[in-house]
Structure formats: structure tokens, C-alpha cells
């Protein structure tokens, strides 16, 4: 087992999130890298002790590599916000990664570099060795388990996704048929998350007529996206390479989050009720064999939390 100390704003919600991730063995909340010996919560709350609210995470590196754990951490925070997460403000709410093993530093630096590449401004997240850590009193441990309606600055969906990934892995365990896996994956995502439309498009041969479908063009090897297992209203049956959000995600080979589909160039209106969308490529090795397409009937439903965890879901579905 290994440990890492993660400061992500209010430690109540952060601990509840980490404890539900497969590979995390134990969690404990407390105060890291401050100056006052054995501080109380009330002392730390004054912002005069130098401590950050922090979660000690014990994890199994064979089941959960540090890089994956840190990526999961980053999707819970605004990495550009200094001493503020959500409505919580003060130096005690600063963000940071504190390590006890120097061999973890290169891994952390790699993940920090990945995150920094997505921003023009420098990250406001500390990366430091752990100087000290004092455990918070018992009322703060597993706070949201004891107080299900208690305060939390994190969105509720961030607690649902880790459990959904775990449940999907158990559901699909031992099932080799790909269509069966896609079918139950779509059903489980729809059931647990309540999205308007959830489904898969699979790369297949172009229609024999040679016509481009859904305003798109077939790829150079004569293939297009063909509707696969889904949950929701009737949908487009074929989508051309580079067409709409699905075809663009296929062409670009990356996840695309669209807050407002009406602003996306070349958007395909399979349903006028769809307002926002996220599309994740499905891979077999290095080859893209389809996409997971999820639509919402509300604007701005999806963000990087959805992108991160849906990529984890797709990886589970794609496992042989």
C-alpha cells in the first residue's frame, strides 16, 4: 500500500469522493503543512495556522496507479483558483498534492504537466513534500456518511461516477460479447445518471448507395458511424466521418464536451430536445471502433468531470 495527501478544498466532500474510488483502501481527513502543533479544526478555520484541509489517501498502486489517482483528484478542483474552491475561501482551502515518497514526484510532475497543458495561466496547486499532518477529530471523519445531507462544495455527480465505474465492471465481468456489453453499459449509465440519451455508434461500412449520411462524409476507408445499442428517443442511424459532434470526436480521436449543441458547427439535430452533449471515442488498442454519445435536454450539463469518468467507463466496456 502507498499513501498520498491531497488538498482539494473542504475535506468533507473530498474524502467522500476518494473513498469510493476502486483501489483506494482507506481515507482520513486532517491538516497538512502548517505551523501550529496539533491544531484543532477551530484554529485552522482562522487561517492563521498555515494548514490546508487535506485527505490522507491510502491506495493500492497495482489497482490504482498514482497517475490515475491524481487525474481523478484534478477533476474535483479548479486548478487555477488560489485559496478558493466553490464557495469556500481561505488559505485552509488551498489545493495541493503532498508526497512522502520522493519516487512519486516524477509521476506527479507528469500529471501536473498534462493538466497545465490545458491552461494558459499557471496552476495554483501546490506540489510539495509532506511537512506534517495532524488528523482531524472524529466528527470530521467520514462526515458525509454520517451526515448525508451535510454541506459539500462538490457536485453530486462526482460521487456517482466512481460507483458507476465499479458497478459496470462487475456487471460486465466475464461477458465476451461486445454488443451485450454495450447494451448493458448504455442501460446502466441511463439508469444511474438519468441522462436524456445514452448510446453507442460503431464504425462500420458505408451504405452501399455511396451517399453521405447525416450531412457528413465517409472516411477515406469507406466507413461511417452506425447506430448501436442505446437508451432514449429515436436517433440518427448513420453519421459521416467528421460530421457533428460524434463524427468530429471520431476524426479528432478525443473526447468532446459541448455545453450548447446549437453553437457547435455542423451539429446534427437528431432530436430537437438535445441541448448539450459529450462524446467519448471507444478504442480497441490504437484503433477507434466507435463512440459513446450522451445527450442532455439541458444546457451546460457536461464538463471535465463527465469527460474524465466517462473515459473510465468506456475503458471498462472496451476490455476484452
N, C-alpha and C positions, 0 to 999 in steps of 0.2 A: 504494500500500500504506500501511497505518497500523499503529500499534503501541499496545498497552495492556499494563500489568503487573498480573498477577493473583496474589494470595497466597491460597492455599486449603489451608493445612496442608502436609504433606510434599510437596515439589515433584516427587518421582519419579512418583507417580500422577497428579498434576495435569497435568504435561506430557504424559504418555501419553494422557490424555483429550483435551486440547485439540488435539494434533497429528492426531487422527483426525476432527476436525470439518471438513466441507466448508467451504471459504472461508478456513481457516487455512493460511497459506503456510509459516510456519516458527515454531519454538519454541526457547527457550533458557532454561535454569534458572540462577538466581543469587540474589543477596541484595539487598534493596531497603530504602531509607530507614533506614539505620543511621548509626553514628557513627565506626566504625573504618575507616581507609583500607585498601582491598584486603584484606578479611578472608578467611581460609580457612574451610572448612567446619567444621573443628575449633574455631575461635574462635567462630563463630556458634552452634555447638552449646552453648556455655557460657551462652548467654542474657545475655551481658554487653556485646554489641556494638550492640544495638538494631535489628538487622536482622531481616527476615522472609524466609523461604524463598519465592521468587517466580518465576513463569514470565513471561518476555517473550514475548508473542504477536504475531506479525506476521500481519495478515489483510487480505483484500480486502474493503473495505466494500461494494462492489457485489454481491458474492456472499454476504457475511455482515455485515449491519448490526451496529453496535456493540451496540444494544439486545438483539439476539438472542444475541450472544456473551456478554453479561453475564447474561442469563437462564440460559444454559447453565452459566455459572460458578456461579450461586446454587444450582443443583440439585445441586452437588457438596459443598456445605458445610452445616453447622449454623450459620445466621447469628446465632444468639443465644449461641453458645458463645465465651467470651473466652479467647484463648490456648490453645485446645484443639480439635483435630479428631480424631475417632476416639480412638485410644489415645495419640496424640501430644500432649504438653503442654509449654508453654513459650511465651515471647513470640515465639520464632522461628516458631511455628506460628500466629500470629495471622492473621486474614483481612483482606484489603484489596484495593481497586482503586486503582491509581496511574496517573495520566494524564500525558501530555506535551503534549497539545493542549488548551488551555482550552475549545475548542469541544466537546470530549467531555463536559465537566462537566454541562451541562443534560440530555444523554441519560442519563448515569449517574444523576443525581438522579431522573429519571423512573422508571428501573428500581428504584432503591432505594425509592422511594415505593410502587411496586407491591408489592414484597416486604414492606415494613413494614406495609402494609395487612392482611396476613395474620397479624400477630402483635400481641399486647397489650404485649409488652416491647420496648424499643428494640433495634435491630440492633447487634451487636458487630462490625461490619465497617467498616474504615476507608475513607474516600473522600478521597484527598489527591493533590496533585500529586507527581510522582516527584522525590524529592530526589537520589537517587543509586542506581546499580545496578552491582553487580560480578558478572561471570559466574563461576559455579562451575567447578571444574576438570573435565576431560574425563570422569572416571569417573562423574560425576553427570548428564551429558547423555545423553538417551535411555536412561535407566537400565533401564527395564522392557523395552526392546527387547533390550538386552544381557543382561539377567537376567530372563527370562520368569517365573521362579518367585520373584522378589525380593519384598521386603516392600512392601505397599501398603495404605493405610487405606481406600481406596475399594472399594465392592462391584464385583464383576466385571461385572455387567450394565451398568455405566455406560460401559464400554469397548465393549460390543457394540452399543449403541443408535446411536451416530453412524455406524458402518459399516453397520448395517441400513438407516438412512435413505438413505445413499448408494447401497447396493445396490438398494434398492427403486426409487429414482429412475431408475437405469439400466435396471432390468428393465421398468419401465412406459413408458419413453421411446417416444413415437410410437404408443402403443396408445390409440385413442379410445374403445373400448367399455368402459363403466363396469363392467359385470358381470365382464368379463375382468380389469379392474384390481383389483376387489375380491377376485376368486378367487385371483389370484397373490399379492396382499398378505397374505391370510389364510394361505396356504400358506407364504410366506416367513417371516412372524412366528412361526408354529408351528415351522418347521424350525430357525430360528436361536435362538429363545428357549426352546423346549421347554415352552410353557405347556400346561395341561390342555385348554383350549378357546379357540379364537380364531375370531371370526366377526362378520359384519355383519348388522344388522337395518335394513331400509329402510322409510321411511314410505310407506304405501300405503293404499288404500281399505279401509274397514271391511268385514268379511264381510257379504254380503247378508242373512244371517239377522238382523243387527242386534244379535247377542249380544256382550256384552263378553267379551274373552278374557284368559286368564292373570290373572284377578281384577282387571282394570283397566277403566277407562272409555275409550271412544274420545274423541278430541279433538273440539273444537267443530265442526271442519270435516269430521267423519266419517272420520278417518284413525286408523291404528294402526301399530305396528311389525310388519313381516312378515319372517320369517327369510330371509336372503340367503346368499351364499357363506360357508361356514365349514369349519373343520377341528376334528374332535373327535367326541364322542358325540352321539347324537340330542338335539335341543334343542326348546324351546318354539317353536311356529311363529308365534304371534301374541302380541303384548304390548300391552296398553292404554296409553293416554296417562297418564303419571304413575304407572304401575304398576311395582313392583320397581325394581331399580337402573337398568335400561335406560330404562324409561318415565319415571323421575324425571330422569335425565340429559337426556332429550329435553325434558321440560317445563321444567326449570330452565335449559337451554341451557348447561351447563357439565360439565366432567369430574368424575366422582365416583369416589373411591377408597374401597373398603370392606374393612377388614382382616379382618372376620369377618362373613360374609353372614348368619349366624343372628341377629345383633344388628340388622340393617337392617330397619326397619319395613316390612312388606308384601313381604318378599323372596319371589321366585318360585323355588321349588326345581325347576328344570328337570333338575338332576342332584344327587343327594344327595352326590356326591363333591366338588362345588364348595364350597370353604371361604372363599375371598376373591376379590375381583372389582374390575375397573376398567372404566369405560365412558366413551368419548370421543365427543361429538357429531361427526357428519360434516356439513359445511356446503357449500352451493352459494351463494356470495355471503352474504347475511344469513339465508338460509333453512336450517333444519336438515332434511336429507333422509334421515338415518339415524344409526346409532351403531355404533361399533366396541366390541364386548363381548369382554373377555378374562377367563377364569376360571382359578383355580389350585386344586389339590387340597390346598393347604397354607394355614394361617392366616398372615395378615400378609405376603403375598408382595409386594404393591404399595405404592408410596409416591410421593412427588413426582418422583422420578427417572423412574419409569414414566409418570406423568401428562405431564410435560414432553415426553419424547421420543415418546410415542405421539401426542400432538397434532401433532408434526412429521411423523410417519408419515401421519397422516390428511390433513394438508395436501398431502402428495405424492400420495396416492391421489386427492384431490379435484381436482387440477389438470386442466384440460381437455387 
